[in-house]
Amino acid sequence: MKRTLITPPVYYPVVLDQVKRHLRLLDLTDQDAQLQSLIGSATSEAERYLRRRLITQTWNLFLDAWPWGDILLPFGKLSSVTHIKYTDTAGDQTTWYDSSETTYVSIDTDSELGRIKLKHGQSYPSAALDPDNPIEIQFICGYGAHAVQTITGASDASPIVITITGHGYTTGDIVYLYGATGQTAANGQWIITKIGDNTFSLNGSISAGAAGTDGSCVQQAVEPDIIQAILLMIGDAYENREDKIVMPGLVVHDLQAARNKMFRHRLWERASG
């Protein structure tokens, strides 16, 4: 079964500042390019192990035939199905489902693997199918976009109130703030309480004694265990830059810490393609 990436993610699950804080390199810049490369590598490694795609992205899944029951989509965290199309033996492509269709199927975004479920009394199209990847299913998956937003205000109060126009967050979201030079106490990871469409407070934060108007903020929608595992993998790759270490009498213990953190989030169900 063929899978094709249509729209790749814009951001990674972690930002450079997060990695530098983890490695205690905040005051250095000469390693930034290397660290950015390691972010991409560790993200790919985590996705392979988890059998997931972490940040919002669009894929096409192609099937050779209609299944007997539900269609299970890969990667977990299904957000939506854009369309289902099929090509018949005459080479004509038909759109059987799009976001406005309510007759044939329902989309289950709550299950571990997203599912396309036939509604009661409905069936898949009966047309004879082209032999070459005739069924095309386009879907969007991922924990979230992890889009970086600009801070326009940080109060001199406890807890600190952050202003970001149209931030889109809800109470209980986890965010990571960095680059704030005025209200420096806002930097770091926080659980938030939404105050309004443009403001939220950082739970448990204590003001550094100065208001601020700068910095960046990103929602950490990916599971904290996975974020921490990615940071651990980056740290390991940064400290061990060769393929092998050969030293007489050296005993290397692999703690498996990153995999242990990711294990319970690994997908075990089998997708339709």
N, C-alpha and C positions, 0 to 999 in steps of 0.2 A: 504494500500500500504506500502511495506517495504522499509526502507532506511537504508543503512549500511555505516558507515564510514570506508573507506579503508586506506587512508593516512591522519593521523591527522596533524594539524599545528605544526610547530617546535617552533614558537615564539608566544607571546601574543601581543595584540595591543599596550601595554605600557610596558616600562622597569622599573625595580626597582628604578633606579635613578630618573625617572620622578615622580614616586609616592612619593618618599622621598622628592623631591623638593616641590611637591604640599602640603605635610603635614608638611613642614619645619623640616624634620628629617635628613637632609643630613649628619650631623656630628655624627649620632648614627647608630649602627649596630645591637644592641640586638633585634630589632624588624624586622629584614630582613626576617626571615622565615615566620613570621605571615603576613607581607605585601605581600610576594610572593604568599601565599595562597589566600589572598584577591584579588589579581590580577586575578587569575583563576576564583574565584567565581563571581566577577563583570563582567568578560568577558562573562561567561555563562548566567548571568542575562540579560546582554545587548543583547545577541544573541536571547534569548527567546522572549524578548520584540520586537525586530526588525524583528523577523522571518528570520534572516539572519545568515550566517557564515562569520566571519570577515576576518580571515587570511587564506591564500591559503590552500586548503585541497581537497581531492578526495573522492567522494561518489559514491555508487551504488544505483540507484533507480529501483525498480521492479514494473512492471505493470502486471495486469491480462489479459489485452486485448489491442489491438491497438485502439487509439482514432479515432474519426471522422475527426479531423483536426490536428492542431499543438500539439506537446508535450511540455508542459510548465514545466520547471525544477525548483525545489525549491531553496530557499536561496538567489537568486539574484546574481549579479556580476559574471555571468557565464564567465569562461575563455576559456574552450574548452570541447568538448565531445570526450572521448577516444574511446568508442565503443558502439554499440547497438547490442545485441545478443538476440536470441529467441530460446526456446526449444520446440520442437514439441511433439506430443503425444507418439512418439516412444522413447522419451528421448534423442534425438539427438539435440545438440546445434549448431546453425549456427551464424556466425558473419555477420550481414547484413550491418553494417557500421563501418568503422574505419577512422582514420585521413587521409588516402590516398584515400578514396572513394569520388567521385565527382558526381555520377550519380543520386542518389535517393533523398538526402536531402541537405538542407543548414542549417548552424548553425547560429542563431541570438544571438550574444553576446551583442548587444546594448540595447535590450529591458529590462524593469525593471526585469522581469523574463526571463531568457534565454529560447530560443525556438528552437525546432527541427522542421523544416518546409519542408514538401514534395515539391519537385520541380514539375514544371508544367508537367502534364502527367504521373506522377509517383504515385504509391500506396504502401501501406504497404504489407508485405508478406502475402500470403493467406493460408499458412500451418495451419493445426489444431494445437492449442497450448496446451501444458501441463497445467493442472489446477493449478499447484503450482508455482506462481511467474515466469511465463515463459519468460517475457521480461526483460532483464537486460540492463540498461543504465548507463554507467560509465562516470562521468563528474568531472571537476575541477572548483571550484568556490572560491570567496574571493577577497578582495580588493588588496591583495599583500602579499608577504611572511614576510615582516618586518624583514628581515635578518639583524643581527648585523655584521657590518664590522669594521675592524681595521684601525684607522687613522695612516698614516705613515709620515705625514707632515702637519704643520699648519704655514702659513707664518706670518712674522712680518710686516703686511701691512693692509691697510684698503681699501676695505673690505678684510677680512681674506680669504686666498686661502687654501683649504683643499686638501690634496693628499691621495687618496685611489686607489690602483691599480685595474683597471677595475670596477669602482664603479657602472656603469649601470644606473645612474640617468640622468634625463633630466631637462632642464631649467624649473623652476616653481614647481619642486618637493619640498615637505616639509620634512625636516630631523630633527632629534633630536640628538645632540652631547652631550656626557658626559664623564667624567673621564680624560679630558685633564688637565694635571698639568703644562705644559709649557705655551701654549697659552690659558690661562684660559678663555679669552673672547669668545672663540669658543663654550663653553658649553651652551646648551640651544636649543631652537627650532628656525629653520631658513627656509626661502624660498631661494632656491639656483639658481645660474646661472651656467650652465655647461660651462667649459672652454675647456676641453678635456676629453678623455676617462678615465684619471686618476686624473683629477683635477676639482674642482668647487669652486665658491666663495659663501660666506654667505652674502646675500643681507643686507646691512645696518649695517654690523658688523664693530667694531672699535677695532684695535689691542690693546692688553694689554701691548705691548712693549717687547714681547719676542716670538721667534719662538718656535714651539713645534713639537714633533714626537710621541705623545701618545694619547690615548683616543679611544672611540668607537662611531660609527655612525649608526643610523637606520632610514630608510625611513618611514615616517608617511603616509602610503598610505590610511589608514582608515580615514574617514571624521573627521575633527577637532571637530565637535559637538559631535560625538560619543566618541572620545578620551576624551574630557572634561567630558562627562557624566560618563564614566568609572571611571575617577579620583574622581568625586563627590561621586559615589557609594562606592568607596574604603574608602574615607574620612568618610562617614557616618558609614560604618561598623567598621572602626577603632575606632571612638569616642563612638560608642554605641555597646558594645560587649555582651549585653544580649538580650534576646528575647522580654522582656518587661521592661518598666520603670514606676514604680508606686511611685509618689511623691505627697503628698497633695497639692492641689492648683496649680499644674504645668499644664500649657497649652502648648501642643506640636503642632506646626504648620508644616505641611508637605508642603514644597515649590514646590515639584514635579519638581525641577530644572533639574534633570537628564532626566526624561521622556520628559520634554518639549524640551530639546535639541535633543533628539532622534526622536521625533514624526514625523518630516517631512521625515525621512529616513526609516520609518517603511514600510514593504511590506504589501500591501493590496490585490494584485492579488492572485488567488488560483492556485497552481501548479497542475500538472496532478496526482501527487501522494504524 
